[in-house]
């Protein structure tokens, strides 16, 4: 399953549990906070000033 910008962070972690390390390496230290469960990857990238395309590329590595 491909990870998309519209996916909630909680859903991303269910699809790819190792995404915690990837998200944290991009500066998303609050992966476990309650708002992360209701926030899309796109919203989180905007809030944290992260390049969304780079994040999606990294999250989708090896999922094809």
CHARMM-style PDB file with segment names, atoms N, HN, CA, C and O in Angstrom:
ATOM      1  N   UNK     1       0.842  -1.181   0.000  1.00  0.00      PROA
ATOM      2  CA  UNK     1       0.000   0.000   0.000  1.00  0.00      PROA
ATOM      3  C   UNK     1       0.888   1.245   0.000  1.00  0.00      PROA
ATOM      4  O   UNK     1       1.772   1.392   0.844  1.00  0.00      PROA
ATOM      5  N   UNK     2       0.640   2.120  -0.943  1.00  0.00      PROA
ATOM      6  HN  UNK     2      -0.078   2.000  -1.628  1.00  0.00      PROA
ATOM      7  CA  UNK     2       1.434   3.349  -1.056  1.00  0.00      PROA
ATOM      8  C   UNK     2       0.955   4.374  -0.027  1.00  0.00      PROA
ATOM      9  O   UNK     2      -0.244   4.549   0.188  1.00  0.00      PROA
ATOM     10  N   UNK     3       1.910   5.037   0.596  1.00  0.00      PROA
ATOM     11  HN  UNK     3       2.885   4.894   0.422  1.00  0.00      PROA
ATOM     12  CA  UNK     3       1.613   6.087   1.566  1.00  0.00      PROA
ATOM     13  C   UNK     3       1.424   7.394   0.803  1.00  0.00      PROA
ATOM     14  O   UNK     3       2.239   7.757  -0.044  1.00  0.00      PROA
ATOM     15  N   UNK     4       0.325   8.101   1.119  1.00  0.00      PROA
ATOM     16  HN  UNK     4      -0.337   7.806   1.807  1.00  0.00      PROA
ATOM     17  CA  UNK     4      -0.003   9.340   0.420  1.00  0.00      PROA
ATOM     18  C   UNK     4      -0.051  10.513   1.402  1.00  0.00      PROA
ATOM     19  O   UNK     4      -0.084  10.322   2.618  1.00  0.00      PROA
ATOM     20  N   UNK     5      -0.054  11.714   0.856  1.00  0.00      PROA
ATOM     21  HN  UNK     5      -0.027  11.869  -0.132  1.00  0.00      PROA
ATOM     22  CA  UNK     5      -0.059  12.922   1.673  1.00  0.00      PROA
ATOM     23  C   UNK     5      -1.327  13.071   2.491  1.00  0.00      PROA
ATOM     24  O   UNK     5      -1.323  13.752   3.517  1.00  0.00      PROA
ATOM     25  N   UNK     6      -2.412  12.445   2.055  1.00  0.00      PROA
ATOM     26  HN  UNK     6      -2.415  11.892   1.221  1.00  0.00      PROA
ATOM     27  CA  UNK     6      -3.695  12.568   2.737  1.00  0.00      PROA
ATOM     28  C   UNK     6      -3.874  11.582   3.893  1.00  0.00      PROA
ATOM     29  O   UNK     6      -4.832  11.685   4.659  1.00  0.00      PROA
ATOM     30  N   UNK     7      -2.955  10.633   4.013  1.00  0.00      PROA
ATOM     31  HN  UNK     7      -2.177  10.549   3.390  1.00  0.00      PROA
ATOM     32  CA  UNK     7      -3.074   9.638   5.080  1.00  0.00      PROA
ATOM     33  C   UNK     7      -2.808  10.265   6.441  1.00  0.00      PROA
ATOM     34  O   UNK     7      -1.931  11.116   6.591  1.00  0.00      PROA
ATOM     35  N   UNK     8      -3.579   9.829   7.425  1.00  0.00      PROA
ATOM     36  HN  UNK     8      -4.291   9.137   7.303  1.00  0.00      PROA
ATOM     37  CA  UNK     8      -3.328  10.267   8.793  1.00  0.00      PROA
ATOM     38  C   UNK     8      -2.061   9.600   9.298  1.00  0.00      PROA
ATOM     39  O   UNK     8      -1.748   8.474   8.913  1.00  0.00      PROA
ATOM     40  N   UNK     9      -1.339  10.292  10.156  1.00  0.00      PROA
ATOM     41  HN  UNK     9      -1.593  11.207  10.469  1.00  0.00      PROA
ATOM     42  CA  UNK     9      -0.091   9.746  10.679  1.00  0.00      PROA
ATOM     43  C   UNK     9      -0.342   8.406  11.373  1.00  0.00      PROA
ATOM     44  O   UNK     9       0.457   7.479  11.240  1.00  0.00      PROA
ATOM     45  N   UNK    10      -1.427   8.303  12.099  1.00  0.00      PROA
ATOM     46  HN  UNK    10      -2.077   9.056  12.207  1.00  0.00      PROA
ATOM     47  CA  UNK    10      -1.759   7.039  12.761  1.00  0.00      PROA
ATOM     48  C   UNK    10      -1.914   5.904  11.768  1.00  0.00      PROA
ATOM     49  O   UNK    10      -1.493   4.780  12.040  1.00  0.00      PROA
ATOM     50  N   UNK    11      -2.517   6.185  10.613  1.00  0.00      PROA
ATOM     51  HN  UNK    11      -2.860   7.098  10.392  1.00  0.00      PROA
ATOM     52  CA  UNK    11      -2.690   5.155   9.578  1.00  0.00      PROA
ATOM     53  C   UNK    11      -1.352   4.786   8.953  1.00  0.00      PROA
ATOM     54  O   UNK    11      -1.104   3.618   8.650  1.00  0.00      PROA
ATOM     55  N   UNK    12      -0.490   5.778   8.760  1.00  0.00      PROA
ATOM     56  HN  UNK    12      -0.691   6.727   9.006  1.00  0.00      PROA
ATOM     57  CA  UNK    12       0.843   5.517   8.214  1.00  0.00      PROA
ATOM     58  C   UNK    12       1.584   4.548   9.140  1.00  0.00      PROA
ATOM     59  O   UNK    12       2.237   3.616   8.672  1.00  0.00      PROA
ATOM     60  N   UNK    13       1.482   4.771  10.445  1.00  0.00      PROA
ATOM     61  HN  UNK    13       0.952   5.528  10.825  1.00  0.00      PROA
ATOM     62  CA  UNK    13       2.184   3.915  11.398  1.00  0.00      PROA
ATOM     63  C   UNK    13       1.612   2.504  11.425  1.00  0.00      PROA
ATOM     64  O   UNK    13       2.339   1.554  11.714  1.00  0.00      PROA
ATOM     65  N   UNK    14       0.340   2.351  11.133  1.00  0.00      PROA
ATOM     66  HN  UNK    14      -0.251   3.123  10.898  1.00  0.00      PROA
ATOM     67  CA  UNK    14      -0.244   1.000  11.051  1.00  0.00      PROA
ATOM     68  C   UNK    14       0.241   0.269   9.799  1.00  0.00      PROA
ATOM     69  O   UNK    14       0.475  -0.939   9.832  1.00  0.00      PROA
ATOM     70  N   UNK    15       0.390   1.011   8.692  1.00  0.00      PROA
ATOM     71  HN  UNK    15       0.199   1.992   8.665  1.00  0.00      PROA
ATOM     72  CA  UNK    15       0.869   0.425   7.440  1.00  0.00      PROA
ATOM     73  C   UNK    15       2.363   0.119   7.521  1.00  0.00      PROA
ATOM     74  O   UNK    15       2.834  -0.909   7.033  1.00  0.00      PROA
ATOM     75  N   UNK    16       3.089   1.035   8.147  1.00  0.00      PROA
ATOM     76  HN  UNK    16       2.706   1.869   8.544  1.00  0.00      PROA
ATOM     77  CA  UNK    16       4.548   0.918   8.213  1.00  0.00      PROA
ATOM     78  C   UNK    16       5.035   1.302   9.610  1.00  0.00      PROA
ATOM     79  O   UNK    16       5.388   2.456   9.849  1.00  0.00      PROA
ATOM     80  N   UNK    17       5.054   0.340  10.528  1.00  0.00      PROA
ATOM     81  HN  UNK    17       4.767  -0.598  10.333  1.00  0.00      PROA
ATOM     82  CA  UNK    17       5.454   0.637  11.911  1.00  0.00      PROA
ATOM     83  C   UNK    17       6.843   1.273  12.046  1.00  0.00      PROA
ATOM     84  O   UNK    17       7.087   2.029  12.987  1.00  0.00      PROA
ATOM     85  N   UNK    18       7.738   0.977  11.130  1.00  0.00      PROA
ATOM     86  HN  UNK    18       7.540   0.363  10.365  1.00  0.00      PROA
ATOM     87  CA  UNK    18       9.076   1.567  11.199  1.00  0.00      PROA
ATOM     88  C   UNK    18       9.096   3.028  10.761  1.00  0.00      PROA
ATOM     89  O   UNK    18      10.150   3.664  10.761  1.00  0.00      PROA
ATOM     90  N   UNK    19       7.938   3.558  10.389  1.00  0.00      PROA
ATOM     91  HN  UNK    19       7.082   3.041  10.389  1.00  0.00      PROA
ATOM     92  CA  UNK    19       7.851   4.959   9.974  1.00  0.00      PROA
ATOM     93  C   UNK    19       8.157   5.920  11.119  1.00  0.00      PROA
ATOM     94  O   UNK    19       8.481   7.082  10.873  1.00  0.00      PROA
ATOM     95  N   UNK    20       8.060   5.462  12.352  1.00  0.00      PROA
ATOM     96  HN  UNK    20       7.797   4.518  12.552  1.00  0.00      PROA
ATOM     97  CA  UNK    20       8.374   6.330  13.494  1.00  0.00      PROA
ATOM     98  C   UNK    20       9.778   6.901  13.345  1.00  0.00      PROA
ATOM     99  O   UNK    20       9.981   8.105  13.499  1.00  0.00      PROA
ATOM    100  N   UNK    21      10.734   6.048  13.050  1.00  0.00      PROA
ATOM    101  HN  UNK    21      10.569   5.070  12.926  1.00  0.00      PROA
ATOM    102  CA  UNK    21      12.129   6.504  12.908  1.00  0.00      PROA
ATOM    103  C   UNK    21      12.277   7.465  11.736  1.00  0.00      PROA
ATOM    104  O   UNK    21      13.023   8.441  11.816  1.00  0.00      PROA
ATOM    105  N   UNK    22      11.569   7.188  10.652  1.00  0.00      PROA
ATOM    106  HN  UNK    22      10.963   6.395  10.587  1.00  0.00      PROA
ATOM    107  CA  UNK    22      11.639   8.056   9.476  1.00  0.00      PROA
ATOM    108  C   UNK    22      11.053   9.428   9.796  1.00  0.00      PROA
ATOM    109  O   UNK    22      11.664  10.456   9.503  1.00  0.00      PROA
ATOM    110  N   UNK    23       9.872   9.437  10.395  1.00  0.00      PROA
ATOM    111  HN  UNK    23       9.375   8.602  10.633  1.00  0.00      PROA
ATOM    112  CA  UNK    23       9.224  10.704  10.746  1.00  0.00      PROA
ATOM    113  C   UNK    23      10.088  11.512  11.715  1.00  0.00      PROA
ATOM    114  O   UNK    23      10.231  12.725  11.561  1.00  0.00      PROA
ATOM    115  N   UNK    24      10.656  10.842  12.704  1.00  0.00      PROA
ATOM    116  HN  UNK    24      10.539   9.857  12.829  1.00  0.00      PROA
ATOM    117  CA  UNK    24      11.500  11.550  13.675  1.00  0.00      PROA
ATOM    118  C   UNK    24      12.768  12.097  13.010  1.00  0.00      PROA
ATOM    119  O   UNK    24      13.254  13.165  13.382  1.00  0.00      PROA
ATOM    120  N   UNK    25      13.296  11.372  12.036  1.00  0.00      PROA
ATOM    121  HN  UNK    25      12.901  10.505  11.733  1.00  0.00      PROA
ATOM    122  CA  UNK    25      14.502  11.858  11.350  1.00  0.00      PROA
ATOM    123  C   UNK    25      14.214  13.117  10.538  1.00  0.00      PROA
ATOM    124  O   UNK    25      15.129  13.880  10.227  1.00  0.00      PROA
ATOM    125  N   UNK    26      12.949  13.334  10.194  1.00  0.00      PROA
ATOM    126  HN  UNK    26      12.206  12.715  10.447  1.00  0.00      PROA
ATOM    127  CA  UNK    26      12.540  14.537   9.476  1.00  0.00      PROA
ATOM    128  C   UNK    26      12.134  15.669  10.426  1.00  0.00      PROA
ATOM    129  O   UNK    26      11.769  16.756   9.978  1.00  0.00      PROA
ATOM    130  N   UNK    27      12.199  15.415  11.724  1.00  0.00      PROA
ATOM    131  HN  UNK    27      12.496  14.532  12.088  1.00  0.00      PROA
ATOM    132  CA  UNK    27      11.892  16.459  12.692  1.00  0.00      PROA
ATOM    133  C   UNK    27      10.509  16.399  13.288  1.00  0.00      PROA
ATOM    134  O   UNK    27      10.081  17.343  13.951  1.00  0.00      PROA
ATOM    135  N   UNK    28       9.800  15.309  13.066  1.00  0.00      PROA
ATOM    136  HN  UNK    28      10.148  14.542  12.526  1.00  0.00      PROA
ATOM    137  CA  UNK    28       8.475  15.135  13.669  1.00  0.00      PROA
ATOM    138  C   UNK    28       8.631  14.344  14.968  1.00  0.00      PROA
ATOM    139  O   UNK    28       8.454  13.126  14.996  1.00  0.00      PROA
ATOM    140  N   UNK    29       8.960  15.050  16.022  1.00  0.00      PROA
ATOM    141  HN  UNK    29       9.104  16.040  15.999  1.00  0.00      PROA
ATOM    142  CA  UNK    29       9.202  14.403  17.307  1.00  0.00      PROA
ATOM    143  C   UNK    29       7.943  14.047  18.066  1.00  0.00      PROA
ATOM    144  O   UNK    29       8.005  13.311  19.050  1.00  0.00      PROA
ATOM    145  N   UNK    30       6.809  14.549  17.634  1.00  0.00      PROA
ATOM    146  HN  UNK    30       6.759  15.147  16.834  1.00  0.00      PROA
ATOM    147  CA  UNK    30       5.573  14.312  18.387  1.00  0.00      PROA
ATOM    148  C   UNK    30       4.710  13.239  17.725  1.00  0.00      PROA
ATOM    149  O   UNK    30       3.484  13.350  17.705  1.00  0.00      PROA
ATOM    150  N   UNK    31       5.342  12.215  17.191  1.00  0.00      PROA
ATOM    151  HN  UNK    31       6.337  12.125  17.207  1.00  0.00      PROA
ATOM    152  CA  UNK    31       4.635  11.146  16.481  1.00  0.00      PROA
ATOM    153  C   UNK    31       3.580  10.484  17.365  1.00  0.00      PROA
ATOM    154  O   UNK    31       2.533  10.072  16.865  1.00  0.00      PROA
ATOM    155  N   UNK    32       3.834  10.377  18.655  1.00  0.00      PROA
ATOM    156  HN  UNK    32       4.684  10.712  19.061  1.00  0.00      PROA
ATOM    157  CA  UNK    32       2.901   9.704  19.548  1.00  0.00      PROA
ATOM    158  C   UNK    32       1.861  10.604  20.188  1.00  0.00      PROA
ATOM    159  O   UNK    32       1.024  10.120  20.951  1.00  0.00      PROA
ATOM    160  N   UNK    33       1.886  11.896  19.902  1.00  0.00      PROA
ATOM    161  HN  UNK    33       2.565  12.289  19.282  1.00  0.00      PROA
ATOM    162  CA  UNK    33       0.934  12.796  20.545  1.00  0.00      PROA
ATOM    163  C   UNK    33      -0.470  12.603  19.952  1.00  0.00      PROA
ATOM    164  O   UNK    33      -0.605  12.182  18.804  1.00  0.00      PROA
ATOM    165  N   UNK    34      -1.499  12.907  20.724  1.00  0.00      PROA
ATOM    166  HN  UNK    34      -1.389  13.250  21.658  1.00  0.00      PROA
ATOM    167  CA  UNK    34      -2.879  12.679  20.255  1.00  0.00      PROA
ATOM    168  C   UNK    34      -3.220  13.375  18.942  1.00  0.00      PROA
ATOM    169  O   UNK    34      -3.955  12.813  18.130  1.00  0.00      PROA
ATOM    170  N   UNK    35      -2.714  14.565  18.714  1.00  0.00      PROA
ATOM    171  HN  UNK    35      -2.117  15.022  19.374  1.00  0.00      PROA
ATOM    172  CA  UNK    35      -3.051  15.259  17.468  1.00  0.00      PROA
ATOM    173  C   UNK    35      -2.449  14.558  16.254  1.00  0.00      PROA
ATOM    174  O   UNK    35      -2.972  14.693  15.147  1.00  0.00      PROA
ATOM    175  N   UNK    36      -1.371  13.817  16.437  1.00  0.00      PROA
ATOM    176  HN  UNK    36      -0.946  13.707  17.336  1.00  0.00      PROA
ATOM    177  CA  UNK    36      -0.763  13.097  15.323  1.00  0.00      PROA
ATOM    178  C   UNK    36      -1.707  12.028  14.785  1.00  0.00      PROA
ATOM    179  O   UNK    36      -1.613  11.653  13.616  1.00  0.00      PROA
ATOM    180  N   UNK    37      -2.598  11.542  15.608  1.00  0.00      PROA
ATOM    181  HN  UNK    37      -2.674  11.847  16.557  1.00  0.00      PROA
ATOM    182  CA  UNK    37      -3.540  10.522  15.170  1.00  0.00      PROA
ATOM    183  C   UNK    37      -4.623  11.112  14.264  1.00  0.00      PROA
ATOM    184  O   UNK    37      -5.286  10.373  13.536  1.00  0.00      PROA
ATOM    185  N   UNK    38      -4.808  12.422  14.301  1.00  0.00      PROA
ATOM    186  HN  UNK    38      -4.270  13.022  14.892  1.00  0.00      PROA
ATOM    187  CA  UNK    38      -5.848  13.078  13.502  1.00  0.00      PROA
ATOM    188  C   UNK    38      -5.273  14.012  12.449  1.00  0.00      PROA
ATOM    189  O   UNK    38      -6.021  14.734  11.788  1.00  0.00      PROA
ATOM    190  N   UNK    39      -3.967  14.009  12.287  1.00  0.00      PROA
ATOM    191  HN  UNK    39      -3.359  13.423  12.823  1.00  0.00      PROA
ATOM    192  CA  UNK    39      -3.296  14.933  11.378  1.00  0.00      PROA
ATOM    193  C   UNK    39      -2.776  14.172  10.161  1.00  0.00      PROA
ATOM    194  O   UNK    39      -2.196  13.095  10.299  1.00  0.00      PROA
ATOM    195  N   UNK    40      -2.984  14.728   8.980  1.00  0.00      PROA
ATOM    196  HN  UNK    40      -3.456  15.602   8.867  1.00  0.00      PROA
ATOM    197  CA  UNK    40      -2.465  14.083   7.767  1.00  0.00      PROA
ATOM    198  C   UNK    40      -0.966  14.369   7.641  1.00  0.00      PROA
ATOM    199  O   UNK    40      -0.431  15.272   8.283  1.00  0.00      PROA
ATOM    200  N   UNK    41      -0.318  13.585   6.808  1.00  0.00      PROA
ATOM    201  HN  UNK    41      -0.753  12.851   6.286  1.00  0.00      PROA
ATOM    202  CA  UNK    41       1.108  13.826   6.560  1.00  0.00      PROA
ATOM    203  C   UNK    41       1.330  15.220   5.990  1.00  0.00      PROA
ATOM    204  O   UNK    41       2.294  15.899   6.344  1.00  0.00      PROA
ATOM    205  N   UNK    42       0.441  15.637   5.112  1.00  0.00      PROA
ATOM    206  HN  UNK    42      -0.341  15.085   4.824  1.00  0.00      PROA
ATOM    207  CA  UNK    42       0.571  16.965   4.509  1.00  0.00      PROA
ATOM    208  C   UNK    42       0.462  18.060   5.576  1.00  0.00      PROA
ATOM    209  O   UNK    42       1.257  19.000   5.583  1.00  0.00      PROA
ATOM    210  N   UNK    43      -0.508  17.940   6.467  1.00  0.00      PROA
ATOM    211  HN  UNK    43      -1.154  17.177   6.462  1.00  0.00      PROA
ATOM    212  CA  UNK    43      -0.681  18.938   7.527  1.00  0.00      PROA
ATOM    213  C   UNK    43       0.553  18.970   8.432  1.00  0.00      PROA
ATOM    214  O   UNK    43       1.043  20.041   8.789  1.00  0.00      PROA
ATOM    215  N   UNK    44       1.041  17.797   8.795  1.00  0.00      PROA
ATOM    216  HN  UNK    44       0.643  16.927   8.505  1.00  0.00      PROA
ATOM    217  CA  UNK    44       2.213  17.729   9.673  1.00  0.00      PROA
ATOM    218  C   UNK    44       3.443  18.316   8.990  1.00  0.00      PROA
ATOM    219  O   UNK    44       4.243  18.998   9.630  1.00  0.00      PROA
ATOM    220  N   UNK    45       3.595  18.056   7.701  1.00  0.00      PROA
ATOM    221  HN  UNK    45       2.945  17.502   7.181  1.00  0.00      PROA
ATOM    222  CA  UNK    45       4.744  18.595   6.969  1.00  0.00      PROA
ATOM    223  C   UNK    45       4.710  20.114   6.960  1.00  0.00      PROA
ATOM    224  O   UNK    45       5.743  20.761   7.131  1.00  0.00      PROA
ATOM    225  N   UNK    46       3.533  20.684   6.764  1.00  0.00      PROA
ATOM    226  HN  UNK    46       2.694  20.159   6.625  1.00  0.00      PROA
ATOM    227  CA  UNK    46       3.394  22.144   6.758  1.00  0.00      PROA
ATOM    228  C   UNK    46       3.742  22.707   8.132  1.00  0.00      PROA
ATOM    229  O   UNK    46       4.502  23.669   8.236  1.00  0.00      PROA
ATOM    230  N   UNK    47       3.190  22.113   9.181  1.00  0.00      PROA
ATOM    231  HN  UNK    47       2.572  21.331   9.096  1.00  0.00      PROA
ATOM    232  CA  UNK    47       3.419  22.596  10.550  1.00  0.00      PROA
ATOM    233  C   UNK    47       4.901  22.537  10.920  1.00  0.00      PROA
ATOM    234  O   UNK    47       5.419  23.430  11.591  1.00  0.00      PROA
ATOM    235  N   UNK    48       5.574  21.478  10.475  1.00  0.00      PROA
ATOM    236  HN  UNK    48       5.154  20.753   9.930  1.00  0.00      PROA
ATOM    237  CA  UNK    48       6.977  21.281  10.856  1.00  0.00      PROA
ATOM    238  C   UNK    48       7.967  21.803   9.819  1.00  0.00      PROA
ATOM    239  O   UNK    48       9.177  21.680  10.008  1.00  0.00      PROA
ATOM    240  N   UNK    49       7.471  22.386   8.722  1.00  0.00      PROA
ATOM    241  HN  UNK    49       6.488  22.486   8.567  1.00  0.00      PROA
ATOM    242  CA  UNK    49       8.359  22.934   7.693  1.00  0.00      PROA
ATOM    243  C   UNK    49       9.163  21.867   6.976  1.00  0.00      PROA
ATOM    244  O   UNK    49      10.339  22.066   6.674  1.00  0.00      PROA
ATOM    245  N   UNK    50       8.526  20.727   6.700  1.00  0.00      PROA
ATOM    246  HN  UNK    50       7.570  20.565   6.945  1.00  0.00      PROA
ATOM    247  CA  UNK    50       9.202  19.586   6.087  1.00  0.00      PROA
ATOM    248  C   UNK    50       8.807  19.503   4.613  1.00  0.00      PROA
ATOM    249  O   UNK    50       7.660  19.764   4.253  1.00  0.00      PROA
ATOM    250  N   UNK    51       9.768  19.138   3.767  1.00  0.00      PROA
ATOM    251  HN  UNK    51      10.701  18.926   4.060  1.00  0.00      PROA
ATOM    252  CA  UNK    51       9.495  18.930   2.351  1.00  0.00      PROA
ATOM    253  C   UNK    51       8.669  17.654   2.208  1.00  0.00      PROA
ATOM    254  O   UNK    51       9.166  16.555   2.455  1.00  0.00      PROA
ATOM    255  N   UNK    52       7.425  17.801   1.813  1.00  0.00      PROA
ATOM    256  HN  UNK    52       7.021  18.693   1.612  1.00  0.00      PROA
ATOM    257  CA  UNK    52       6.491  16.683   1.744  1.00  0.00      PROA
ATOM    258  C   UNK    52       6.921  15.635   0.732  1.00  0.00      PROA
ATOM    259  O   UNK    52       6.807  14.439   1.003  1.00  0.00      PROA
ATOM    260  N   UNK    53       7.409  16.053  -0.422  1.00  0.00      PROA
ATOM    261  HN  UNK    53       7.502  17.024  -0.642  1.00  0.00      PROA
ATOM    262  CA  UNK    53       7.828  15.089  -1.441  1.00  0.00      PROA
ATOM    263  C   UNK    53       8.978  14.213  -0.952  1.00  0.00      PROA
ATOM    264  O   UNK    53       8.983  13.005  -1.189  1.00  0.00      PROA
ATOM    265  N   UNK    54       9.950  14.816  -0.272  1.00  0.00      PROA
ATOM    266  HN  UNK    54       9.946  15.797  -0.080  1.00  0.00      PROA
ATOM    267  CA  UNK    54      11.069  14.045   0.269  1.00  0.00      PROA
ATOM    268  C   UNK    54      10.582  13.047   1.321  1.00  0.00      PROA
ATOM    269  O   UNK    54      11.022  11.898   1.349  1.00  0.00      PROA
ATOM    270  N   UNK    55       9.672  13.498   2.183  1.00  0.00      PROA
ATOM    271  HN  UNK    55       9.315  14.432   2.161  1.00  0.00      PROA
ATOM    272  CA  UNK    55       9.133  12.625   3.222  1.00  0.00      PROA
ATOM    273  C   UNK    55       8.384  11.451   2.604  1.00  0.00      PROA
ATOM    274  O   UNK    55       8.586  10.307   3.011  1.00  0.00      PROA
ATOM    275  N   UNK    56       7.523  11.719   1.628  1.00  0.00      PROA
ATOM    276  HN  UNK    56       7.358  12.649   1.298  1.00  0.00      PROA
ATOM    277  CA  UNK    56       6.771  10.641   0.984  1.00  0.00      PROA
ATOM    278  C   UNK    56       7.691   9.663   0.270  1.00  0.00      PROA
ATOM    279  O   UNK    56       7.465   8.454   0.318  1.00  0.00      PROA
ATOM    280  N   UNK    57       8.721  10.168  -0.387  1.00  0.00      PROA
ATOM    281  HN  UNK    57       8.905  11.151  -0.425  1.00  0.00      PROA
ATOM    282  CA  UNK    57       9.680   9.281  -1.057  1.00  0.00      PROA
ATOM    283  C   UNK    57      10.333   8.341  -0.058  1.00  0.00      PROA
ATOM    284  O   UNK    57      10.457   7.144  -0.315  1.00  0.00      PROA
ATOM    285  N   UNK    58      10.743   8.870   1.060  1.00  0.00      PROA
ATOM    286  HN  UNK    58      10.642   9.843   1.269  1.00  0.00      PROA
ATOM    287  CA  UNK    58      11.398   8.049   2.089  1.00  0.00      PROA
ATOM    288  C   UNK    58      10.425   7.035   2.674  1.00  0.00      PROA
ATOM    289  O   UNK    58      10.782   5.872   2.862  1.00  0.00      PROA
ATOM    290  N   UNK    59       9.196   7.463   2.963  1.00  0.00      PROA
ATOM    291  HN  UNK    59       8.906   8.407   2.809  1.00  0.00      PROA
ATOM    292  CA  UNK    59       8.204   6.566   3.555  1.00  0.00      PROA
ATOM    293  C   UNK    59       7.795   5.448   2.586  1.00  0.00      PROA
ATOM    294  O   UNK    59       7.425   4.358   3.023  1.00  0.00      PROA
ATOM    295  N   UNK    60       7.856   5.705   1.317  1.00  0.00      PROA
ATOM    296  HN  UNK    60       8.156   6.590   0.962  1.00  0.00      PROA
ATOM    297  CA  UNK    60       7.437   4.714   0.327  1.00  0.00      PROA
ATOM    298  C   UNK    60       8.580   3.824  -0.178  1.00  0.00      PROA
ATOM    299  O   UNK    60       8.343   2.908  -0.965  1.00  0.00      PROA
ATOM    300  N   UNK    61       9.815   4.086   0.267  1.00  0.00      PROA
ATOM    301  HN  UNK    61      10.007   4.830   0.906  1.00  0.00      PROA
ATOM    302  CA  UNK    61      10.935   3.246  -0.135  1.00  0.00      PROA
ATOM    303  C   UNK    61      10.671   1.811   0.305  1.00  0.00      PROA
ATOM    304  O   UNK    61      10.358   1.553   1.468  1.00  0.00      PROA
ATOM    305  N   UNK    62      10.798   0.894  -0.624  1.00  0.00      PROA
ATOM    306  HN  UNK    62      11.052   1.103  -1.569  1.00  0.00      PROA
ATOM    307  CA  UNK    62      10.644  -0.521  -0.312  1.00  0.00      PROA
ATOM    308  C   UNK    62       9.207  -1.001  -0.195  1.00  0.00      PROA
ATOM    309  O   UNK    62       8.986  -2.179   0.084  1.00  0.00      PROA
ATOM    310  N   UNK    63       8.229  -0.138  -0.397  1.00  0.00      PROA
ATOM    311  HN  UNK    63       8.409   0.819  -0.624  1.00  0.00      PROA
ATOM    312  CA  UNK    63       6.825  -0.565  -0.303  1.00  0.00      PROA
ATOM    313  C   UNK    63       6.249  -1.001  -1.646  1.00  0.00      PROA
ATOM    314  O   UNK    63       5.190  -1.626  -1.692  1.00  0.00      PROA
ATOM    315  N   UNK    64       6.925  -0.681  -2.722  1.00  0.00      PROA
ATOM    316  HN  UNK    64       7.786  -0.173  -2.685  1.00  0.00      PROA
ATOM    317  CA  UNK    64       6.389  -1.023  -4.033  1.00  0.00      PROA
ATOM    318  C   UNK    64       6.391  -2.496  -4.263  1.00  0.00      PROA
ATOM    319  OT1 UNK    64       5.970  -2.956  -5.324  1.00  0.00      PROA
TER     320      UNK     64
END
